[in-house]
Amino acid sequence: MHKKIPLNRVVYSVMKITAKQLLISVLCCGISFAHSIYGQELLNKEIFLKTESLEIKKVLQMIEKQADVKFVYSTSSIQKLQNVTLKEVKGPLSKVLDQLLTPLNVSYEVVGSSRILLRKKPVDKAGSSETSSISSNAADRTITGKVTDEKGDGLPGVNILLIGTQQGTSTNENGEYRITVPDQNATLKFSFIGYVSQEIAVDKEMINVSLAPDVSALKEVVVVGYGTQEKKDITGAVSSVKGADFQNLPSGGAQQALQGRAAGVNVVRNGGAPGDAGSIQIRGFGTVNNSSPLVVIDGIPSGTMNDVNPNDIESIEILKDASASAIYGTRAANGVIIVTTKRGKFDNPLSVTINGYAGVSNRIKTLDVLTARELATLKQEAYTNDGLPVPEIWKDEKYQTQLTNWQDEILQQGSTQNYDASIRGGSKYSTFSISGGYYKETGIIGKSSYKRLTFRINSDHKIGSRIKIGQNFQFTNTHNTGPDTQSSQTGLLWSAIRFHPGLPVRNADSSYGSTQGLGAFGDINNPVFTIDTQDKDNARNRFLGSVFGEIEIADGLKLRANLATDATFSQSHTFDVKINDQFRTNSYNQLSVGNDKNWSFLQEYFLSYDKRFGQHSLGLTGGYTSQTFNDIFSNQWGRDFPSEDPSLRYMQYAGTIVAVPLGNGGNGGRSYDALASFFGRVNYSFKDRYLLTATVRSDGSSKFAPGNQWGYFPAFSAGWRISEEDFFKNALPMFGNFKLTGGWGRLGNQNVASLQYLALINSTYRYAFGNGGVQNQVSGAAQSRLANLHIGWETAEMSNFGLEMELFKNSLFFSANYFIKNTKDMLLAPPSIGTIGSATIPDQNIGQLQNKGLELEASYRHTVGDFTFNLSGNATFIRNRITRLATPGGFLATQLYGRGQQEIVRTYEGHPYGTFYGYKTDGIYQSQGEIDSDANIANDSRRTDGLIKPGDVRFQDLNGDGIVDDDDRTIIGSPQPKVNYGFSAGANWKGFDLNLFFVGVGGSKIFNADRMQGLDASYSFNLYAEANDRWHGAGTGNTVPRVSIDNANRNFRPSDLFVEKGDYLRLKNLTLGYTIPKDAIGKLKMSQARVYVTGQNILTFTKYSGLNPELGYVGSVGNGSYNQLNVDYAQYPQARTWTIGATISF
């Protein structure tokens, strides 16, 4: 018998361990700082060196590794020096440097605790060495100034050369310099490794220079699965987004901030509700099931990145093709997003950063609806059109007086605030990063809010020269509140659009305005009443933690072990009061509570080997990983609470408690899954120009039957850096880099339901005998689900062809990738046969789809004096198509809409996923003659019965039988965009910075279901103001049909009348900031102070008539029903937000 351990003891134990780890980390950091090594001790370090005709840069790298130092030097100081040959040299670092650098005419100086600054000694015409400028004469003048980086910090060791001479100098530790030049025309060249050189004509006594980073020269390192690679060596499709690109933007999480910032990545918000993370897809809709990418946070596979404070993120890498992501095997079919958080740096002083912003949010738009009088007039006309008597209530002047704008009543000014702080630093042996953040957003719909509290600690520690250990801990607490805002029939915005404008918010007796007893006004409850009385919240705590150890077994050979856990505890709580005075009554109050506890444990062990020999470079990675997943969930429902006081809304006070409401399924359960994997990767390059990558992964999953659990996923890619070829360098010297790549691979998807290979038995089945009465029923069992022993992985095969180039001293970057992705063995519900009875048929691997696309990315950066500007953009063109379906009816169904249960979306073979389905139209009948002569309805009984009248919609008879019926429905539009794009423009000048960021979509369609219902007078509630443009006589309109109570022609069935263009261009973010000069804040011991103003959703250019053209997905996958994209159900609208903030560093 297993001993049960209370959850609170488990949590306490984890917290105790975490606290100990934190204390040990802080103590280690303190001890390391206490043993800082000063300059003389550094120069006394014993090292051994032996080289033969080796580049000076490589020799310095060897010294750096042995002595734990960092050399700082300008490019020109060493770039043109001859190769170095040293016989065996053993002794103090100072002796080795003297022997190495003196013949090269280079001096050195210790800067800080572990940095050595190298300077080239100027040489006069006589050949004597000087460490200062040449002697001046009466005609010379002295130039002074400061050289800074892109952040305004001084750069030490920048080489400054008087062009045309050998005269020069270098900046000091603060980036300051002094040089004497002739009084005649002179030009100075400023150069520093990792930065773009500048040449400036001398026209004043003080010249300050800001150097811009040279992206190529920096040898940008990109995080890939189980390691890193230099960007120039990558042969797969990888996009990188720096955390600085979206720092301090007013977004609820990193996923929102990623929108529009990388080609091939489509982020869509499902609404504007606080905390809404939206959905994310990489290279299109990868499967009709779960097409979300794998998210890896600091090496831990995770479900979401929205729990990470965006200001804690260092970079986000998106692995898009098979070559880049195959190392993750069955979890990578939909792409991989790798999130790397900020860490301390070795030998870096303690830094403290405090950031905060706050602002307000407001509606962007409201929908125009009829006034009370307009509604009464329309209803009278509708009854008259049908020859029906007009009910007295529609004639009553009492209800024709405009009393309430219900959208104004539920919409409010929202707010956003964020505060976070971080402490980072590092000694020679330890680094640490501790950060905490608080984010709160109040929505523009009443009582909707989202709060997030985050705490993170990362550390790294060296034990000797070959062992490294570290940890990453993150705790997140989130809390959502708010009434129902998403339902297509009872959601708050839906209700506010339709509730009668002639009714008050509250009556004279303080009771809420109501349609009770006024059935003609619709069965809708007062939306303000719903806001005030419904109590709905969701709370969640998440711990994401890992520890690792790494040992360098031999030069270049490392063994690493990672252990990690991801635990989430969440609870949902909904309390509905007893309702007597609204149309939709509730005879008792009720509380529903849901609890979910899920956790996973990960262990990884892998070897990596990196070796460069001659003109060859080799990288090997191989290892084993396993992860287990547990989930426990339960539901309770209680009613008849003696009081509705908030302090008594807990289950122990319920008069009646049941597991769940009748018909809602089981009261809870538990699931367990496991995944085990082996992986390997080879990276090889020759002469830094011929590149090859090969990857393989084998995954075993408990979700599938024994004998069918393992899948094998290989990938290959190659690259050619043509820019390294001599013929290319000579012919096209403006190119800094030009690379061609190509690759193929196969990936898997295991985001499917577990254990479908097992049959299920219902042990509560009752068999009826005799007359079937209760007395003749016998308890028994029956099979409720059949088994599929052959169910297996969904697989995706990808081909990718790309080019990448940098021009004009790397100021211009461009890349393009063309890809083909074929998803096979998609799991779908198969056709059923009558002989199986009521048992559910498990999914089968019977579907296929294809995505083809082109990705483009470009950026440009230029500096002129103190002014720096940059431009960047990306665009993705995708064509999605279902290539095989073997489903019931030959299509995929989705949820039905409205009280008429109308079908809006169907997916057919040969077409994109999620296409709109309905009737095609050809305007509106203007006369009876047009009806009589219309071949579309030649055999339609509705015409002969006089049910089709002038003002009705002319529907097209597509099958040619002269009858318009369900057989004439067809595909009437696709929600899939033809292009997604984003672009930004930024500028910096003397501390001021400005950035504009745009996102957009082209070629998509939207089905405006809310408009379809909002123009239909057969419903009792209020309608769109567009109904004022209805047809009411020949020639009066050709888009909005006549109003009718009977609606005999079904004018408001799903048709192309309600399909609109979904294209839009949005100014997503605008930021204006100012960095206060260091001279002004130095006395306050600050290293940086910046203030800024940011706007979000500033402008939107679109022809869409609804509230927002960015709609996202609705519905769920399961039971033969699939998601819908770009269907407008009056979702929570997005808001325009303005914030003001400040960042201070010490």
Number of C-alpha atoms within 10 A of each C-alpha: 3 4 5 6 8 8 9 9 10 11 11 11 12 13 12 12 12 14 12 12 15 18 12 12 22 16 12 18 22 14 14 19 19 10 11 15 15 13 16 12 13 20 19 14 15 15 16 15 15 14 17 11 11 14 17 21 14 13 20 15 13 16 19 16 11 15 19 15 20 19 18 20 22 23 16 18 21 17 12 10 13 12 14 19 15 15 9 9 15 13 13 17 21 17 16 19 16 14 13 19 17 12 9 17 17 19 15 19 13 19 17 14 19 24 18 21 20 20 25 23 24 21 19 15 7 6 8 9 14 14 16 16 18 16 9 13 11 7 9 13 15 14 16 14 15 21 24 19 15 14 13 18 17 20 20 23 27 33 24 25 21 22 15 9 10 15 20 25 24 29 22 18 15 14 20 19 22 19 22 20 24 15 14 11 9 14 16 20 16 26 23 24 20 17 22 21 19 18 16 16 13 18 13 10 10 13 17 14 21 27 26 20 19 19 16 19 14 12 14 13 14 19 21 20 20 18 10 11 16 13 16 20 24 24 27 28 26 23 19 19 16 14 22 13 14 19 17 25 25 26 23 26 22 25 22 24 23 18 21 27 28 25 30 30 25 21 22 20 19 22 24 20 27 25 24 18 24 18 17 22 17 24 27 24 25 27 26 21 20 16 19 22 24 23 21 20 22 19 19 22 21 17 14 18 19 19 23 25 26 26 23 26 20 17 19 22 21 27 27 28 33 33 32 28 30 33 29 27 28 31 22 28 33 30 26 27 28 24 24 19 21 22 22 22 19 18 23 17 13 17 16 18 18 18 20 20 23 21 19 20 22 18 19 16 13 14 13 12 23 21 22 22 18 18 26 21 15 21 24 21 20 21 19 15 16 16 11 13 9 14 12 8 15 20 15 11 12 12 18 21 14 17 15 17 19 24 23 12 14 19 19 17 15 23 19 24 19 25 18 21 20 21 19 22 22 25 27 21 21 28 27 26 24 22 22 21 23 19 23 21 26 25 30 26 28 20 19 22 22 23 21 24 21 20 21 23 23 25 25 24 23 17 11 8 13 13 16 18 18 19 22 22 21 20 19 21 19 20 19 22 21 22 21 17 21 19 16 19 16 17 19 30 26 23 27 24 25 24 27 31 25 22 24 18 20 14 11 8 6 8 12 19 21 25 21 18 11 11 13 14 22 17 21 23 24 25 28 20 16 20 20 11 16 16 20 20 18 18 17 18 18 20 18 22 23 21 17 18 17 19 18 17 13 10 10 12 16 18 19 19 18 20 19 21 21 20 18 18 18 18 18 18 18 19 22 19 21 17 15 12 16 18 19 15 13 14 12 13 19 23 22 22 19 18 18 18 18 18 18 20 18 19 18 20 18 19 20 20 18 15 14 13 8 8 10 13 16 15 18 18 22 20 19 17 18 17 19 16 17 15 17 15 17 17 21 18 21 24 22 18 22 12 13 16 8 9 7 13 22 15 18 11 15 20 12 13 18 14 17 19 15 9 6 9 10 12 15 15 11 12 12 16 15 15 19 18 22 21 22 21 23 17 21 20 20 16 13 15 19 18 23 23 23 22 26 23 24 20 22 19 23 17 23 23 18 13 8 16 17 19 18 17 23 22 27 23 24 23 24 22 22 18 22 18 12 10 11 14 15 10 9 12 14 14 20 20 20 21 23 21 21 22 25 22 24 28 32 26 25 21 16 16 13 15 20 23 20 15 17 16 14 13 12 10 15 15 14 14 12 8 9 11 9 11 10 12 15 13 10 11 13 15 17 17 19 18 17 18 18 16 21 27 25 24 25 27 21 24 21 24 22 21 20 18 20 23 17 12 17 21 20 19 22 18 19 20 23 19 22 20 25 20 26 21 21 26 22 23 22 20 11 13 8 6 7 13 10 11 17 17 20 22 22 20 19 17 23 25 26 24 20 18 20 21 24 20 23 19 18 18 19 16 18 13 16 13 15 19 17 17 17 19 22 24 25 27 20 23 19 22 20 22 17 18 21 18 19 14 11 14 13 22 22 23 20 14 18 14 9 9 9 14 17 24 29 22 24 22 18 14 17 23 27 27 24 29 22 24 23 20 14 13 18 25 25 22 15 13 10 14 21 13 10 14 16 19 24 19 13 16 14 16 17 12 8 11 14 24 21 20 28 27 24 24 24 22 21 17 13 13 16 17 22 23 16 9 13 17 19 16 20 21 22 24 24 24 19 17 20 25 26 24 21 21 18 18 18 20 16 15 16 16 18 18 19 18 20 23 23 22 24 17 15 20 24 25 30 22 23 22 20 19 22 22 24 25 24 18 20 18 21 27 26 21 17 15 21 17 14 19 22 18 12 13 12 13 18 19 16 24 24 29 27 26 20 16 19 15 17 14 24 22 19 26 23 19 23 18 21 18 18 25 22 20 17 18 20 22 23 21 20 18 19 18 19 17 16 16 9 10 13 12 8 9 10 17 18 19 20 17 18 19 20 24 23 21 18 17 15 17 12 17 12 17 13 19 18 23 27 23 25 21 18 21 13 15 15 13 14 16 16 22 20 24 25 25 23 24 23 27 25 25 25 25 23 18 24 24 23 20 20 19 18 17 17 15
